[in-house]
Amino acid sequence: MAPSKRRYGVVVDAGSSGSRVFIYSWEDALLQQKNLGQLSLLEQNSVTKLHSEKEWKKKIFPGVSSFAGRSRDELWSEHVKPLVDHVMDHVPKSAIPSTPIFFLATAGMRLLDEPVREHLLNTVCELLATNTGFYLGAGGCAKRPNVEIIDGEVEGLYGWLGLNYLAGSLVSKVEGLKSRDLRLPLGESQDLASLQSRDELADVKNPHDESRLSESSTLGFMDMGGASAQIAFVPNATETARHLDDLYQVRLRSVNGQLQEWNVFVSTWLGFGANEARRRYLETLPAVEGIISDPCLMKGLTMNYGDFKVIGGGDFSACMANASPLLMKHLPCTDHPCLFNGVHAPALDFSMTKFIGISEYWYTSADIFGLREEDYNFHVFSHKTQEYCSRDWDDIVAESEEGGFNKISRDKLQVACFKATWVLTILHEGFGVPIGPMIGEESEDPTDTPFVSPFKSLETFDDQELSWTLGKMVLYSSSQVPPAKNSDDREVGVGYVPSMLDGSTIVIPGGEGRTSEDIGFLSLPLVFLLVIAFGVVYFLLGKTKVTGGIINQFSRLTQRLRWKKTLESVDLESGPVVPPTCRSSSALDLSEMRSNTPRLQTSQSSINIPTTGRFKGLGMNSRAPSRSSSATRLAE
């Protein structure tokens, strides 16, 4: 067999603190299809296998947003060129014209005024077009499809794709091969590519509790940054049918050209990342003569917060009690069911889906508590958190200077008590992850299924970094596969119809997103057809039912528009954590929260969630995308 013809793709994660470049490579799709007979049944029905190496990654500082107002030459020489030079060292010169480069900003850029932001992105695109030969998408810099800002929901979808690619879950559902057979045990390495038949696939066992996971073929994705928290998962069949309007449709193409379709729920909670949650938390604490007593700060530690001095109390129980109201579970749920902050979501079926948490979920458990290999256990994690929060700050500093805590910086150690407490709060009170029995209190009945937490925090999966950039390239490489003769020929991608109305981009693999401006010519015919359709439905169903449904859908759309506007102005990586010069007059009534907000009962194996309590607070509502029942999601 002749040497494989390789394709390449480049993604730049342009964050607020710096930019990271990732290079990926895969075998040419046409060559793979030509040699299908040499591939196993599993390989034929899986998405294209990507290759990357540690040496292919590079990070530079500071973030691209810091170049606003600086010269074009400085932007090139100090930021873009070092990234390009690194890529040129690893991508063959002959492959450059066919290699797409995606420069995608996820944070920092949102804080800039729109004219400044657009000018900066246009300049980046022009520099790439002028000084490199990389593919910049259809229309190049005139439409700039490959150089843009992506929002939290798209980032969450890419994260879900990357995770499930590494787990071997992105497999066509065809006769003789079902992806539900591909349960990849977490913590164990399985050579799934070597399995040849369904009988062999049945031998891939979950060492813990296969029956609890047998209905699901994908893993759920959780991410927590500085300003936002995200979740992405495939609901069970019942919840999918109930909440189809709230789901993204993801289309991929397997190596053999067969189409894969996944209905994924994604939501972002702005203000619920670790840094923003702490800022909101500090705003709830009373100040006496310029001094704030903080139970989430270790004893002996004093910090400044604006004009105030924050003194550590080292009280884990009080810290938990104060963190709980930050979930805003008192806010009305206008569209049941809701998780927290009034955000609607399909019910999470933890008996079916196992969730992986990255970023802050990993940093706290691994760097602070050294829980790297162990499966997540609420009782162990909460005990470690209580121990840490109760320690004297001088003892922590001494251990750190001796090489403890994975040598992380002192400023991160200072806020670790709150962050660990917030992780516990959002996991169990927010998302409802089951707690499970305490160690030593498991059932003695041998017929009982042992409890295994449906959550685990990870930084890498099979030695590969969990990054949303991987998901982006999974989507792109999948789009390069031509459809099989007997396959659905719809395009690969992910999207939803409301994006045509609110101007947001329909995400497609090559970056050639279409916005409402691009399809404006459809407006008049579309409105005319909608008016006719409304008249017919009005006549058939009656005034109350029709107008009620339209009002509900219009409410969903306007909520989404407001949320999009908020997202565009906030740094989702680090958050607008600006120390105040005075105490906020709108600080939450903590005593009222304590009497009405759900509590995490650390001494029990269940969570007591009262349903009463309505009061005014900080309402940072976010919603997953919704659409009318007659709309069809676009996956271009």
Phi, psi and omega per residue, in radians:
M1 nan 2.347 -3.136
A2 -1.191 2.714 3.114
P3 -0.969 2.498 -3.110
S4 -1.158 2.464 3.032
K5 -1.521 2.102 -3.046
R6 -1.677 2.517 2.988
R7 -1.949 2.727 -3.104
Y8 -2.317 2.690 3.055
G9 -2.558 2.567 -3.079
V10 -2.220 2.336 3.060
V11 -2.213 2.246 3.036
V12 -1.849 2.061 3.054
D13 -1.547 1.708 -3.070
A14 -1.592 1.562 -3.119
G15 -1.581 -3.074 -3.080
S16 -1.306 -0.602 -3.087
S17 -1.580 -0.363 -3.115
G18 3.128 3.081 3.118
S19 -2.051 2.370 3.092
R20 -2.027 2.339 3.103
V21 -1.888 2.384 3.135
F22 -2.162 2.347 3.096
I23 -1.984 2.347 3.113
Y24 -2.244 2.665 3.133
S25 -2.431 2.632 3.113
W26 -2.686 2.834 3.136
E27 -1.309 2.457 -3.131
D28 -0.918 2.330 -3.043
A29 -1.090 -0.737 -3.141
L30 -1.126 -0.649 3.118
L31 -1.180 -0.677 3.109
Q32 -1.114 -0.768 -3.128
Q33 -1.167 -0.567 3.096
K34 -1.126 -0.545 -3.093
N35 -1.897 0.527 -3.107
L36 -0.988 -0.627 -3.101
G37 -1.083 -0.349 3.134
Q38 -1.567 -0.043 -3.119
L39 -1.771 2.636 3.075
S40 -1.232 2.893 3.115
L41 -1.039 -0.678 3.132
L42 -1.160 -0.773 -3.136
E43 -1.115 -0.664 3.137
Q44 -1.113 -0.602 -3.045
N45 -1.750 0.152 3.065
S46 -1.755 2.857 3.046
V47 -1.222 2.885 -3.119
T48 -0.985 2.372 3.128
K49 -1.404 2.172 -3.138
L50 -1.704 2.654 3.105
H51 -2.199 2.413 3.055
S52 -2.632 2.757 3.137
E53 -2.283 2.731 -3.125
K54 -1.024 -0.632 -3.107
E55 -1.227 -0.212 -3.121
W56 -1.478 -0.072 -3.109
K57 -1.822 2.603 3.111
K58 -2.689 2.455 3.078
K59 -2.178 2.392 3.088
I60 -2.209 2.714 -3.134
F61 -2.153 2.708 -0.144
P62 -1.430 -2.920 3.140
G63 -1.254 2.775 -3.095
V64 -1.109 -0.470 -3.131
S65 -1.121 -0.397 3.141
S66 -1.245 -0.169 -3.137
F67 -1.619 0.082 3.066
A68 -1.078 2.232 -3.141
G69 1.546 -0.150 3.108
R70 -1.639 2.973 -3.026
S71 -1.280 2.775 3.089
R72 -1.061 -0.719 -3.139
D73 -1.112 -0.676 3.123
E74 -1.165 -0.730 3.114
L75 -1.043 -0.724 -3.135
W76 -1.230 -0.925 -3.000
S77 -1.253 -0.564 -3.044
E78 -1.727 -0.251 -3.071
H79 -2.298 -1.048 -3.030
V80 -1.263 -0.777 -3.085
K81 -1.059 -0.780 3.102
P82 -1.014 -0.612 3.103
L83 -1.219 -0.793 -3.139
V84 -1.110 -0.754 3.138
D85 -1.042 -0.692 3.125
H86 -1.113 -0.766 3.140
V87 -1.107 -0.740 -3.121
M88 -1.097 -0.442 3.116
D89 -1.272 -0.311 -3.028
H90 -2.108 -0.301 3.109
V91 -1.763 2.204 3.131
P92 -0.984 2.481 -3.092
K93 -1.021 -0.638 -3.113
S94 -1.192 -0.362 -3.093
A95 -1.604 -0.172 -3.019
I96 -1.045 -0.784 -3.108
P97 -1.033 -0.511 -3.125
S98 -1.712 0.084 -3.107
T99 -1.670 2.026 3.105
P100 -1.347 2.524 3.006
I101 -2.126 2.248 3.126
F102 -1.973 2.077 3.089
F103 -1.859 1.719 -2.977
L104 -2.028 2.098 -3.133
A105 -1.621 2.319 3.141
T106 -2.007 -0.249 -3.084
A107 -2.768 2.967 3.089
G108 1.354 -0.939 -3.121
M109 -1.097 -0.489 -3.115
R110 -1.174 -0.356 -3.128
L111 -1.405 -0.249 -3.122
L112 -1.464 2.632 3.027
D113 -1.075 2.591 -3.040
E114 -0.983 -0.775 3.126
P115 -1.060 -0.698 3.124
V116 -1.159 -0.743 -3.134
R117 -1.088 -0.826 -3.129
E118 -1.113 -0.719 3.129
H119 -1.087 -0.719 -3.122
L120 -1.153 -0.782 3.134
L121 -1.168 -0.693 3.084
N122 -1.074 -0.698 3.138
T123 -1.150 -0.736 3.094
V124 -1.023 -0.805 -3.128
C125 -1.095 -0.764 3.140
E126 -1.112 -0.660 3.106
L127 -1.130 -0.712 3.105
L128 -1.161 -0.706 -3.119
A129 -1.202 -0.649 -3.075
T130 -1.363 -0.669 -2.974
N131 -1.836 -0.093 3.131
T132 -2.357 2.973 3.097
G133 -1.943 0.288 -3.103
F134 -1.183 2.679 3.125
Y135 -1.343 2.206 -3.076
L136 -1.940 0.359 3.074
G137 1.537 2.903 -3.137
A138 -1.092 2.245 -3.133
G139 1.582 -0.184 3.116
G140 0.938 -2.435 -3.083
C141 -1.328 -0.182 3.074
A142 -1.153 -0.685 3.084
K143 -1.844 -0.362 3.055
R144 0.918 0.923 -3.122
P145 -1.260 -0.439 -3.046
N146 -1.705 -0.067 3.126
V147 -2.175 1.794 -3.014
E148 -2.793 3.084 3.041
I149 -1.798 2.306 3.066
I150 -1.867 2.541 -3.118
D151 -1.542 3.101 -3.049
G152 -1.122 -0.570 -3.131
E153 -1.207 -0.748 3.098
V154 -1.121 -0.726 3.105
E155 -1.061 -0.700 3.100
G156 -1.123 -0.695 3.096
L157 -1.121 -0.757 3.092
Y158 -1.086 -0.681 3.099
G159 -1.083 -0.745 3.113
W160 -1.089 -0.762 3.125
L161 -1.083 -0.806 -3.126
G162 -1.089 -0.755 3.135
L163 -1.085 -0.850 -3.068
N164 -1.307 -0.395 2.967
Y165 -1.113 -0.829 -3.131
L166 -1.154 -0.530 3.137
A167 -1.396 -0.106 -3.128
G168 1.300 0.440 -3.053
S169 -1.624 -0.259 -3.064
L170 -1.511 1.422 -3.036
V171 -2.287 2.452 3.115
S172 -1.099 2.509 3.065
K173 -1.611 1.674 -3.104
V174 -2.240 2.843 3.135
E175 -1.054 2.246 3.119
G176 1.605 -0.154 -3.141
L177 -2.643 1.926 3.140
K178 -2.051 2.360 -3.072
S179 -1.136 -0.358 3.113
R180 -1.164 -0.308 3.086
D181 -1.373 -0.133 -3.002
L182 -1.705 0.617 -3.134
R183 -1.045 1.983 -3.140
L184 -1.648 1.919 -3.105
P185 -1.088 2.222 3.100
L186 -1.188 2.363 3.121
G187 1.598 -0.145 3.101
E188 -2.120 2.486 3.117
S189 -1.638 2.148 3.122
Q190 -2.102 2.290 3.097
D191 -1.486 1.369 -3.068
L192 -1.142 -0.519 -3.079
A193 -1.154 -0.310 -3.102
S194 -1.510 -0.148 -3.101
L195 -1.381 2.329 -2.971
Q196 -1.857 -0.382 -3.037
S197 -2.533 3.001 -3.131
R198 -1.135 -0.588 3.107
D199 -1.078 -0.724 3.118
E200 -1.205 -0.623 3.131
L201 -1.101 -0.572 -3.141
A202 -1.139 -0.300 3.140
D203 -1.418 -0.137 3.107
V204 -1.373 1.755 -3.017
K205 -1.815 2.530 2.951
N206 -1.451 2.135 -3.049
P207 -1.218 -0.177 -3.074
H208 -1.780 -1.210 -3.017
D209 -2.646 1.421 -3.047
E210 -1.101 -0.605 -3.068
S211 -1.110 -0.530 -3.115
R212 -1.286 -0.357 -3.036
L213 -1.995 -0.017 -2.947
S214 -1.156 -0.396 -3.102
E215 -1.404 -0.305 -3.036
S216 -1.816 2.543 3.101
S217 -2.011 -0.034 -3.110
T218 -2.279 2.836 3.059
L219 -1.739 2.587 3.038
G220 -1.472 2.684 -3.040
F221 -2.118 2.230 3.046
M222 -2.181 2.428 3.135
D223 -2.449 2.447 3.058
M224 -2.354 2.064 3.077
G225 -1.814 -2.630 -3.133
G226 -1.395 -0.624 -3.050
A227 -1.986 -0.355 -3.052
S228 -2.417 2.778 3.017
A229 -2.133 2.501 -3.080
Q230 -2.304 2.694 3.024
I231 -2.503 2.516 3.093
A232 -2.545 2.272 -3.128
F233 -2.835 2.803 3.033
V234 -1.654 2.019 3.128
P235 -1.167 2.856 3.066
N236 -1.210 3.015 -3.010
A237 -1.041 -0.694 -3.133
T238 -1.123 -0.818 -3.126
E239 -1.205 -0.579 3.097
T240 -1.097 -0.764 3.131
A241 -1.126 -0.638 -3.114
R242 -1.297 -0.552 -2.971
H243 -2.150 0.582 -3.096
L244 -1.030 -0.537 -3.140
D245 -1.158 -0.312 -3.060
D246 -1.748 0.072 -3.003
L247 -1.890 2.564 2.955
Y248 -1.467 2.527 2.997
Q249 -1.775 2.153 3.129
V250 -1.889 2.188 3.101
R251 -2.010 2.254 3.087
L252 -2.244 2.890 3.080
R253 -2.220 2.234 3.126
S254 -1.263 2.961 -3.116
V255 -0.987 -0.629 -3.114
N256 -1.422 0.055 3.085
G257 1.613 -0.025 3.112
Q258 -1.334 2.521 -3.098
L259 -1.499 2.406 3.000
Q260 -1.919 2.445 3.082
E261 -2.283 2.328 3.134
W262 -2.316 2.345 3.052
N263 -1.758 1.973 -2.971
V264 -2.080 2.304 3.005
F265 -1.611 2.328 3.112
V266 -2.362 2.387 3.032
S267 -2.556 2.608 3.102
T268 -2.138 2.310 3.080
W269 -1.862 1.732 3.112
L270 -1.262 2.337 -3.102
G271 1.622 -0.011 -3.094
F272 -1.969 0.178 2.956
G273 -1.264 2.954 -3.005
A274 -1.089 -0.748 -3.113
N275 -1.235 -0.784 -3.137
E276 -1.191 -0.646 3.098
A277 -1.090 -0.697 3.119
R278 -1.168 -0.683 3.099
R279 -1.076 -0.789 3.110
R280 -1.111 -0.669 3.135
Y281 -1.076 -0.811 3.141
L282 -1.096 -0.529 3.113
E283 -1.191 -0.376 -3.135
T284 -1.502 -0.278 -3.068
L285 -1.413 2.358 3.134
P286 -1.250 2.556 3.092
A287 -1.958 2.314 3.103
V288 -2.082 1.959 -3.141
E289 0.924 0.767 3.067
G290 1.392 0.155 -3.124
I291 -2.083 2.302 3.090
I292 -1.965 2.219 3.056
S293 -1.620 2.108 -3.036
D294 -2.018 1.904 3.128
P295 -1.192 -0.271 3.123
C296 -1.568 0.142 3.103
L297 -1.991 2.440 -3.064
M298 -1.196 2.652 3.128
K299 -1.099 2.448 -3.141
G300 1.541 -0.043 -3.131
L301 -1.852 2.268 3.082
T302 -2.168 2.294 -3.137
M303 -2.256 2.795 3.068
N304 -1.755 2.413 3.056
Y305 -2.309 1.673 -3.026
G306 1.104 -2.191 3.118
D307 -1.568 0.137 -3.051
F308 -1.931 2.681 3.088
K309 -1.861 2.179 -3.115
V310 -1.822 2.161 -3.087
I311 -1.942 2.304 -3.103
G312 -1.235 2.414 3.094
G313 -1.906 -0.405 3.086
G314 1.041 0.785 -3.101
D315 -2.124 1.725 -3.068
F316 -1.082 -0.738 -3.127
S317 -1.058 -0.780 3.117
A318 -1.178 -0.609 3.111
C319 -1.094 -0.790 3.105
M320 -1.077 -0.755 -3.119
A321 -1.107 -0.631 -3.135
N322 -1.361 -0.481 -3.117
A323 -1.346 -0.568 -3.060
S324 -0.972 -0.792 -3.127
P325 -1.100 -0.324 -3.116
L326 -1.142 -0.283 3.100
L327 -1.247 -0.286 3.111
M328 1.014 0.717 -3.117
K329 -1.306 -0.112 3.096
H330 -1.348 -0.292 -3.094
L331 -1.153 2.484 -3.111
P332 -1.062 2.523 3.061
C333 -1.754 1.784 -3.071
T334 -1.382 -0.278 -3.126
D335 -2.465 1.642 -3.048
H336 -1.259 2.614 -0.060
P337 -1.480 2.862 3.093
C338 -2.188 2.718 3.063
L339 -1.620 -1.270 3.067
F340 -2.701 2.860 -3.088
N341 1.054 0.437 3.123
G342 1.248 0.283 -3.073
V343 -1.561 2.133 3.119
H344 -1.246 2.499 3.088
A345 -2.823 2.596 2.989
P346 -1.055 2.667 3.117
A347 -1.094 2.408 3.108
L348 -1.478 2.100 -3.138
D349 -1.708 1.595 -3.089
F350 -1.281 -0.233 3.055
S351 -1.331 -0.289 -3.109
M352 -1.870 -0.694 -2.990
T353 -2.035 2.308 3.022
K354 -1.705 2.445 -3.068
F355 -1.937 2.503 3.068
I356 -1.975 2.257 3.101
G357 -1.901 2.373 3.136
I358 -2.130 -3.115 3.114
S359 1.062 -2.069 -3.025
E360 -1.083 -0.546 3.092
Y361 -1.047 -0.640 -3.129
W362 -1.441 -0.817 -3.030
Y363 -0.972 -0.798 -3.081
T364 -1.159 -0.851 -3.070
S365 -1.220 -0.653 -3.057
A366 -1.485 -0.893 -3.033
D367 -1.316 -0.706 -3.084
I368 -1.479 -0.821 -3.011
F369 -1.801 -0.097 3.109
G370 1.212 0.355 -3.130
L371 -1.578 1.379 -3.049
R372 -1.714 -0.754 -3.050
E373 -1.700 -0.421 -3.044
E374 -1.237 2.579 2.964
D375 -1.164 2.635 -3.116
Y376 -1.137 2.345 3.074
N377 -2.378 2.087 -3.087
F378 -0.969 -0.785 -3.046
H379 -1.175 -0.676 3.097
V380 -1.173 -0.808 -3.098
F381 -1.125 -0.769 -3.131
S382 -1.174 -0.616 3.095
H383 -1.149 -0.747 3.101
K384 -1.085 -0.710 3.130
T385 -1.125 -0.766 3.127
Q386 -1.081 -0.741 3.115
E387 -1.063 -0.789 -3.098
Y388 -1.156 -0.824 -3.105
C389 -1.086 -0.487 -3.078
S390 -1.517 -0.126 -3.085
R391 -1.334 2.730 3.040
D392 -1.358 2.431 -3.077
W393 -1.041 -0.655 3.139
D394 -1.080 -0.630 3.107
D395 -1.159 -0.687 3.121
I396 -1.136 -0.743 3.118
V397 -1.073 -0.751 -3.132
A398 -1.097 -0.748 3.120
E399 -1.146 -0.658 3.120
S400 -1.120 -0.722 -3.131
E401 -1.184 -0.355 3.095
E402 -1.580 0.127 3.093
G403 1.751 0.118 -3.141
G404 -1.331 2.999 3.103
F405 1.007 0.599 3.060
N406 0.991 0.441 3.080
K407 1.000 0.584 3.108
I408 -1.366 2.822 -3.015
S409 -1.159 2.739 -3.100
R410 -1.154 -0.632 -3.126
D411 -1.133 -0.526 3.079
K412 -1.300 -0.600 3.075
L413 -1.122 -0.574 -3.098
Q414 -1.119 -0.614 -3.070
V415 -1.806 0.114 -3.058
A416 -1.147 -0.581 3.128
C417 -1.079 -0.853 3.133
F418 -1.121 -0.774 -3.074
K419 -1.101 -0.703 3.104
A420 -1.138 -0.713 3.104
T421 -1.111 -0.689 3.139
W422 -1.186 -0.660 3.069
V423 -1.047 -0.812 3.096
L424 -1.033 -0.775 -3.076
T425 -1.131 -0.838 -3.057
I426 -1.279 -0.561 3.114
L427 -1.169 -0.876 -2.953
H428 -1.665 -0.690 3.063
E429 -1.487 -0.630 -3.097
G430 -1.355 -1.050 -3.089
F431 -1.594 -0.239 3.092
G432 1.349 0.481 3.089
V433 -1.067 2.228 -3.120
P434 -1.022 2.495 -3.116
I435 -1.423 -0.806 -3.113
G436 1.479 2.892 -3.114
P437 -1.276 2.741 3.062
M438 -1.228 2.673 3.112
I439 -1.051 2.240 -3.114
G440 1.671 -0.156 -3.128
E441 -1.983 0.321 3.126
E442 -1.186 2.765 3.135
S443 -1.109 2.451 3.103
E444 -1.563 -0.081 3.125
D445 -1.284 2.011 -3.091
P446 -1.119 -0.300 3.140
T447 -1.460 -0.234 3.123
D448 -1.309 2.457 3.105
T449 -1.344 2.193 3.133
P450 -1.057 2.463 3.132
F451 -1.299 2.291 3.027
V452 -2.239 2.194 -3.113
S453 -1.053 2.352 3.099
P454 -1.409 0.191 -3.137
F455 -2.197 2.513 3.049
K456 -2.629 2.422 3.078
S457 -1.690 2.434 -3.111
L458 -2.474 2.695 2.987
E459 -1.907 -0.630 3.112
T460 -2.302 2.783 3.089
F461 -2.267 2.023 -3.059
D462 0.910 0.811 3.089
D463 1.171 0.202 3.071
Q464 -1.940 2.378 -3.100
E465 -1.158 2.373 3.055
L466 -1.419 1.862 -3.088
S467 -2.447 2.496 3.106
W468 -1.118 -0.404 3.130
T469 -1.081 -0.568 3.091
L470 -1.117 -0.754 3.117
G471 -1.072 -0.669 3.087
K472 -1.050 -0.741 -3.098
M473 -1.335 -0.493 3.010
V474 -1.049 -0.774 3.138
L475 -1.115 -0.778 -3.113
Y476 -1.159 -0.861 -3.105
S477 -1.095 -0.588 3.104
S478 -1.147 -0.597 -3.128
S479 -1.215 -0.299 -3.121
Q480 -1.452 -0.133 -3.130
V481 -1.471 2.150 3.109
P482 -1.231 2.534 -3.128
P483 -1.177 2.575 3.068
A484 -1.214 2.784 -3.090
K485 -1.048 -0.629 -3.097
N486 -1.715 0.285 -3.049
S487 -1.831 2.736 2.980
D488 -1.036 2.246 -3.069
D489 -1.682 0.260 3.071
R490 -1.090 2.654 -3.044
E491 -1.295 2.692 3.065
V492 -1.337 2.533 3.078
G493 2.728 -2.919 3.125
V494 -2.598 2.395 -3.139
G495 -3.106 -3.059 3.133
Y496 -2.760 2.630 -3.037
V497 -1.094 -0.659 -3.134
P498 -0.960 -0.383 3.122
S499 -1.089 -0.418 3.106
M500 -1.257 -0.381 -3.081
L501 -1.654 -0.606 -3.064
D502 -1.726 0.044 3.050
G503 1.506 0.005 3.127
S504 -1.376 2.801 -3.019
T505 -1.405 2.382 2.952
I506 -1.403 2.060 -3.009
V507 -1.374 2.103 3.042
I508 -2.221 2.727 -2.920
P509 -0.971 -0.736 -3.080
G510 -1.396 -0.025 3.132
G511 1.534 -0.007 -3.099
E512 -1.414 1.123 -3.099
G513 -1.199 2.553 3.088
R514 -1.926 2.336 3.130
T515 -1.904 3.088 3.133
S516 -1.077 -0.485 3.115
E517 -1.191 -0.634 -3.120
D518 -1.193 -0.503 -3.067
I519 -1.925 0.393 -3.096
G520 -1.036 -0.491 -3.114
F521 -1.127 -0.270 3.134
L522 -1.458 -0.187 -2.929
S523 -1.013 -0.925 -3.046
L524 -1.142 -0.859 3.094
P525 -1.057 -0.657 -3.118
L526 -1.136 -0.761 3.125
V527 -1.098 -0.732 3.139
F528 -1.048 -0.797 3.132
L529 -1.134 -0.672 3.134
L530 -1.127 -0.672 3.123
V531 -1.106 -0.773 3.114
I532 -1.091 -0.801 -3.133
A533 -1.070 -0.711 3.138
F534 -1.088 -0.729 -3.132
G535 -1.086 -0.728 3.138
V536 -1.120 -0.840 -3.118
V537 -1.137 -0.675 3.130
Y538 -1.042 -0.768 -3.124
F539 -1.148 -0.704 -3.064
L540 -1.347 -0.694 -2.985
L541 -1.828 -0.336 3.138
G542 1.720 2.792 -3.009
K543 -1.100 -0.867 -2.998
T544 -1.093 -0.845 -3.072
K545 -1.146 -0.720 -3.089
V546 -1.211 -0.903 -3.092
T547 -1.127 -0.596 3.113
G548 -1.109 -0.753 3.128
G549 -1.156 -0.683 3.139
I550 -1.155 -0.735 3.119
I551 -1.059 -0.720 -3.140
N552 -1.101 -0.783 -3.138
Q553 -1.184 -0.664 3.111
F554 -1.133 -0.651 3.104
S555 -1.092 -0.737 3.112
R556 -1.072 -0.754 -3.103
L557 -1.145 -0.776 -3.131
T558 -1.152 -0.615 3.074
Q559 -1.093 -0.719 -3.134
R560 -1.159 -0.684 3.111
L561 -1.081 -0.751 3.116
R562 -1.115 -0.703 -3.118
W563 -1.166 -0.711 3.103
K564 -1.051 -0.718 -3.127
K565 -1.119 -0.682 3.119
T566 -1.151 -0.755 -3.124
L567 -1.053 -0.642 -3.078
E568 -1.142 -0.352 -3.054
S569 -1.846 0.130 -3.042
V570 -2.180 2.448 3.092
D571 -1.406 1.862 -3.065
L572 -1.339 -0.186 -3.120
E573 -1.533 -0.888 -3.106
S574 -1.962 -0.398 3.064
G575 1.468 2.704 3.116
P576 -1.381 1.126 -3.077
V577 -1.504 1.484 -3.108
V578 -1.854 2.023 3.141
P579 -1.003 2.289 -3.120
P580 -1.336 2.760 3.058
T581 -1.633 -0.228 3.071
C582 -2.636 2.804 -3.134
R583 -1.180 2.439 -3.134
S584 -1.230 2.357 3.115
S585 -1.336 -0.206 -3.130
S586 -1.787 0.352 3.125
A587 -1.017 2.541 -3.058
L588 -1.206 2.574 3.094
D589 -1.362 1.686 -3.009
L590 -1.136 -0.638 -3.117
S591 -1.141 -0.650 3.118
E592 -1.229 -0.631 3.080
M593 -1.069 -0.748 -3.056
R594 -1.112 -0.442 -3.109
S595 -1.576 -0.220 -3.037
N596 -2.183 -0.133 -3.006
T597 -1.767 2.514 3.134
P598 -0.952 2.572 -3.136
R599 -2.088 2.522 3.066
L600 -1.569 1.960 -3.091
Q601 -1.515 1.704 -3.043
T602 -1.235 -0.275 -3.117
S603 -1.651 0.007 -3.120
Q604 -2.150 3.007 -3.138
S605 -1.799 0.275 3.096
S606 -2.446 2.907 -3.121
I607 -1.909 2.230 3.114
N608 -1.561 1.995 -3.068
I609 -2.091 1.676 3.039
P610 -1.120 2.630 -3.121
T611 -1.852 -0.019 -3.123
T612 -1.673 2.926 3.057
G613 1.995 1.916 3.080
R614 -2.302 2.136 3.062
F615 -2.719 2.862 -3.035
K616 -1.447 2.358 3.134
G617 -2.682 -2.748 3.140
L618 -1.450 1.854 -3.116
G619 -1.724 1.697 3.088
M620 -1.862 1.234 -3.033
N621 -1.299 2.360 2.988
S622 -2.185 2.735 3.124
R623 -2.376 2.648 2.975
A624 -1.342 2.789 -3.117
P625 -1.114 2.436 3.109
S626 -2.190 2.810 3.098
R627 -2.639 2.874 3.107
S628 -1.239 2.712 -3.056
S629 -1.150 -0.351 -3.124
S630 -1.573 -0.110 -3.089
A631 -1.437 2.711 3.082
T632 -2.046 2.266 -3.129
R633 -1.200 2.386 3.093
L634 -1.583 2.325 3.107
A635 -2.246 1.226 -3.057
E636 -1.770 nan nan
